């Protein structure tokens, strides 16, 4: 019953909005809705490495560290891991396009701290460390309140980037853009 009243109130709101709209505004909003729905199918495809253009927000060394961190979270095995799918490039574009400059600086500070802690703990850079050593470095930084946000964001966005990649969407989720194929020439 509650859902019915909500639906009724929502429809009443839309009707009141429709009555207050002028013809030009109505045509403009219908045109924008039509344009948005025509573009929408392009957004539904899984991303792939070939579709990404690198950003200028991070240096090449920082981009390599992003890839290594992603590879630490989702390592290569019998199947492609985060590095094989290209999650590092996804993170580069995501942080450059969708995060504020302050957030990008937090990520850059985290990337610097990753190398410093690896050198402090293991006397070698993060890129030269083994998988277990890299995991230890990331766990130590995630426990630090100063770097918790950056560590959590990198972990969450790595998982999101991996699970929404074209490779995972097609091979594991068996994603098909438009299901319900039409086979016109079928013998009966």
C-alpha positions as CSV (number, residue, x, y, z in Angstrom):
1,X,0.0,0.0,0.0
2,X,2.9,2.3,0.8
3,X,4.4,1.8,-2.6
4,X,1.1,2.6,-4.3
5,X,0.9,5.9,-2.5
6,X,4.5,6.7,-3.4
7,X,3.8,5.9,-7.0
8,X,0.6,8.0,-7.0
9,X,2.4,11.0,-5.4
10,X,5.3,10.7,-7.9
11,X,2.9,10.6,-10.8
12,X,1.1,13.6,-9.4
13,X,4.4,15.4,-9.1
14,X,5.3,14.6,-12.7
15,X,1.9,15.8,-13.9
16,X,2.2,19.1,-12.1
17,X,5.7,19.5,-13.5
18,X,4.3,18.8,-17.0
19,X,1.5,21.3,-16.6
20,X,4.0,24.0,-15.5
21,X,6.4,23.4,-18.4
22,X,6.3,25.5,-21.5
23,X,6.2,23.9,-24.9
24,X,9.8,24.8,-25.7
25,X,11.1,23.4,-22.4
26,X,9.1,20.2,-23.0
27,X,10.5,19.7,-26.5
28,X,14.0,20.4,-25.2
29,X,13.7,17.9,-22.4
30,X,12.2,15.3,-24.7
31,X,15.1,15.9,-27.2
32,X,17.7,15.5,-24.4
33,X,16.1,12.3,-23.2
34,X,16.1,10.9,-26.7
35,X,19.7,11.9,-27.2
36,X,20.7,10.3,-23.9
37,X,18.9,7.0,-24.7
38,X,20.6,6.9,-28.1
39,X,24.0,7.3,-26.6
40,X,23.3,5.0,-23.6
41,X,24.1,1.7,-25.4
42,X,27.7,2.8,-26.0
43,X,28.1,3.2,-22.2
44,X,26.8,-0.3,-21.5
45,X,29.8,-2.0,-23.2
46,X,32.6,-3.3,-21.0
47,X,35.7,-1.1,-21.2
48,X,38.9,-2.5,-22.8
49,X,42.5,-1.3,-22.9
50,X,42.3,-0.3,-26.5
51,X,39.4,2.1,-25.8
52,X,41.4,4.0,-23.1
53,X,43.6,7.0,-23.9
54,X,46.3,7.7,-21.2
55,X,46.0,10.8,-19.1
56,X,48.5,13.5,-18.3
57,X,47.7,13.6,-14.6
58,X,50.2,10.9,-13.6
59,X,53.8,10.3,-14.6
60,X,54.9,7.1,-16.2
61,X,56.4,5.9,-12.9
62,X,53.1,6.6,-11.1
63,X,51.2,4.8,-13.8
64,X,53.4,1.7,-13.4
65,X,52.9,1.8,-9.6
66,X,49.1,1.9,-10.2
67,X,49.4,-1.2,-12.4
68,X,51.6,-3.0,-9.8
69,X,49.1,-2.1,-7.0
70,X,46.2,-3.4,-9.1
71,X,48.3,-6.5,-9.8
72,X,48.9,-7.0,-6.1
73,X,45.2,-6.9,-5.4
74,X,44.2,-9.2,-8.3
75,X,47.3,-11.2,-9.3
76,X,47.8,-13.2,-12.5
77,X,47.1,-16.9,-12.3
78,X,45.5,-19.4,-14.6
79,X,43.4,-16.5,-15.8
80,X,44.2,-12.9,-16.5
81,X,44.7,-10.7,-13.5
82,X,44.4,-7.0,-13.1
83,X,47.7,-6.3,-15.1
84,X,46.6,-8.6,-18.0
85,X,43.3,-6.9,-18.2
86,X,44.8,-3.4,-18.0
87,X,43.3,-2.2,-14.8
88,X,46.2,0.2,-14.3
89,X,45.3,2.1,-17.4
90,X,41.7,2.2,-16.2
91,X,42.7,3.6,-12.8
92,X,44.9,6.2,-14.5
93,X,42.0,7.5,-16.7
94,X,39.5,7.2,-13.8
95,X,41.5,9.2,-11.3
96,X,42.4,11.8,-13.9
97,X,38.9,12.3,-15.2
98,X,36.6,11.6,-12.2
99,X,38.5,12.6,-9.1
100,X,39.3,16.1,-7.9
101,X,42.8,17.5,-7.8
102,X,42.9,17.1,-4.0
103,X,42.0,13.4,-4.3
104,X,44.6,12.9,-7.1
105,X,47.2,14.5,-4.8
106,X,46.2,12.0,-2.0
107,X,46.7,9.1,-4.5
108,X,50.1,10.6,-5.6
109,X,51.2,10.9,-2.0
110,X,50.1,7.3,-1.4
111,X,52.2,6.2,-4.5
112,X,55.3,7.9,-3.0
113,X,54.7,6.4,0.4
114,X,54.4,2.9,-1.2
115,X,58.0,3.1,-2.5
116,X,59.3,4.7,0.7
117,X,57.8,2.0,2.9
118,X,59.0,-0.8,0.6
119,X,62.6,0.6,0.7
120,X,62.3,0.9,4.5
121,X,61.0,-2.6,5.1
122,X,62.7,-4.6,2.3
123,X,65.6,-2.4,1.1
124,X,64.2,-2.4,-2.4
125,X,61.6,-0.5,-4.4
126,X,58.0,-1.5,-4.6
127,X,58.4,-2.7,-8.2
128,X,61.2,-5.0,-7.3
129,X,59.4,-6.5,-4.3
130,X,57.7,-9.9,-4.4
131,X,54.0,-10.4,-4.3
132,X,54.0,-11.1,-0.5
133,X,56.2,-8.0,0.2
134,X,53.9,-5.8,-1.9
135,X,50.9,-7.1,0.0
136,X,52.6,-6.4,3.3
137,X,53.4,-2.8,2.2
138,X,49.8,-2.2,1.2
139,X,48.4,-3.7,4.4
140,X,50.7,-1.4,6.5
141,X,49.6,1.6,4.6
142,X,45.9,0.7,4.8
143,X,46.3,0.5,8.6
144,X,47.7,4.0,8.6
145,X,44.8,6.6,9.1
146,X,46.6,9.1,6.8
147,X,46.6,6.7,3.8
148,X,43.4,4.7,4.6
149,X,41.3,6.6,2.1
150,X,43.8,6.2,-0.8
151,X,44.3,2.5,0.0
152,X,40.6,1.8,0.2
153,X,39.9,3.8,-3.0
154,X,42.6,2.0,-4.9
155,X,41.4,-1.4,-3.7
156,X,37.7,-0.7,-4.5
157,X,38.4,0.9,-7.9
158,X,40.7,-2.0,-8.8
159,X,37.9,-4.5,-8.1
160,X,35.4,-2.3,-10.0
161,X,37.8,-1.9,-13.0
162,X,38.5,-5.7,-13.1
163,X,34.9,-6.8,-12.8
164,X,33.6,-4.3,-15.4
165,X,36.4,-5.0,-17.9
166,X,35.4,-6.5,-21.3
167,X,37.4,-9.6,-20.6
168,X,35.5,-10.4,-17.3
169,X,32.1,-9.3,-18.6
170,X,32.3,-11.6,-21.7
171,X,34.2,-14.6,-20.3
172,X,32.7,-14.8,-16.8
173,X,29.4,-13.0,-16.8
174,X,28.6,-14.1,-20.4
175,X,27.4,-10.6,-21.0
176,X,25.7,-10.0,-24.4
177,X,24.8,-6.4,-25.4
178,X,21.5,-7.2,-27.0
179,X,20.2,-10.7,-26.1
180,X,17.5,-12.4,-28.1
181,X,19.2,-13.0,-31.4
182,X,17.3,-13.0,-34.7
183,X,18.0,-15.9,-37.0
184,X,16.1,-15.2,-40.2
185,X,17.3,-18.0,-42.4
186,X,16.6,-21.1,-40.3
187,X,15.5,-24.4,-41.8
188,X,12.3,-25.8,-40.2
